[in-house]
Amino acid sequence: MIWRRPRPTVVTPRPLRAGRSHLAALIEALPAVDQHVAHIETWGRHLAGVLTRGGRLLAAGNGGSAAEAQHLTSELVGRYRDERRPFSA
């Protein structure tokens, strides 16, 4: 009998399974977002106009939503890619 090294058991790490599950849910949800793209683009243009004219974005949340609001405003106040005047948020 020839001894052979056992093949390792392939175990998908939990974060990877969660990531795949999340991507599957996004893929399923995207068609529903498609019908709202024009509205989202209009809102985005409006917000960009308000900010570039010196207006202010107020963002708030509770728990995870507060973290999202803080992240959004930090992206506006800070400089993402290029040097620019910070927006008021």
C-alpha positions as CSV (number, residue, x, y, z in Angstrom):
1,M,0.0,0.0,0.0
2,I,1.3,3.4,-1.0
3,W,0.9,6.2,1.6
4,R,-0.6,9.3,0.1
5,R,-0.9,12.6,1.8
6,P,-4.6,13.2,2.6
7,R,-6.2,15.9,0.6
8,P,-7.1,19.0,2.7
9,T,-10.7,19.5,3.3
10,V,-11.9,22.7,1.6
11,V,-13.8,24.8,4.1
12,T,-15.3,28.0,2.9
13,P,-14.6,30.6,5.6
14,R,-17.8,32.1,7.1
15,P,-17.0,35.7,6.0
16,L,-16.6,34.4,2.4
17,R,-20.0,32.6,2.6
18,A,-21.5,35.8,4.0
19,G,-20.0,37.8,1.2
20,R,-21.3,35.5,-1.5
21,S,-24.7,35.6,0.2
22,H,-24.6,39.4,0.3
23,L,-23.6,39.6,-3.4
24,A,-26.4,37.2,-4.4
25,A,-28.9,39.4,-2.5
26,L,-27.6,42.5,-4.3
27,I,-27.9,40.8,-7.7
28,E,-31.5,39.9,-6.9
29,A,-32.3,43.5,-5.7
30,L,-30.6,45.4,-8.6
31,P,-33.5,45.0,-11.1
32,A,-35.9,46.7,-8.7
33,V,-33.5,49.7,-8.4
34,D,-33.4,50.0,-12.2
35,Q,-36.8,51.6,-12.3
36,H,-35.6,54.4,-10.0
37,V,-32.4,55.3,-11.7
38,A,-33.7,58.5,-13.3
39,H,-35.0,59.7,-10.0
40,I,-31.7,58.9,-8.2
41,E,-29.8,60.8,-11.0
42,T,-32.1,63.8,-10.6
43,W,-31.6,63.8,-6.8
44,G,-27.8,63.5,-7.2
45,R,-27.6,66.4,-9.6
46,H,-29.8,68.5,-7.3
47,L,-27.6,67.7,-4.3
48,A,-24.4,68.4,-6.3
49,G,-25.9,71.8,-7.3
50,V,-26.8,72.6,-3.7
51,L,-23.3,71.7,-2.4
52,T,-21.4,73.6,-5.1
53,R,-23.5,76.7,-4.4
54,G,-22.4,76.6,-0.8
55,G,-25.5,74.8,0.6
56,R,-25.2,72.3,3.3
57,L,-26.1,68.6,3.6
58,L,-27.5,67.5,7.0
59,A,-27.3,63.8,7.6
60,A,-28.4,61.9,10.7
61,G,-29.0,58.4,11.8
62,N,-29.4,56.0,14.7
63,G,-26.9,53.2,15.2
64,G,-25.6,51.9,11.9
65,S,-27.4,54.6,10.0
66,A,-25.5,57.2,12.1
67,A,-22.3,55.6,11.1
68,E,-23.3,55.8,7.4
69,A,-24.3,59.4,7.8
70,Q,-20.9,60.2,9.5
71,H,-19.1,58.4,6.6
72,L,-21.0,60.3,4.0
73,T,-20.4,63.7,5.5
74,S,-16.7,62.9,6.1
75,E,-16.3,62.2,2.4
76,L,-17.9,65.5,1.6
77,V,-15.9,67.6,4.1
78,G,-12.7,65.8,3.3
79,R,-11.1,65.3,0.0
80,Y,-11.7,62.0,-1.7
81,R,-9.4,61.9,-4.7
82,D,-8.5,65.4,-5.7
83,E,-7.6,68.5,-3.9
84,R,-10.7,70.7,-3.7
85,R,-12.6,73.0,-1.5
86,P,-14.5,71.0,1.1
87,F,-18.3,70.9,1.0
88,S,-20.3,72.0,4.0
89,A,-22.0,69.0,5.7
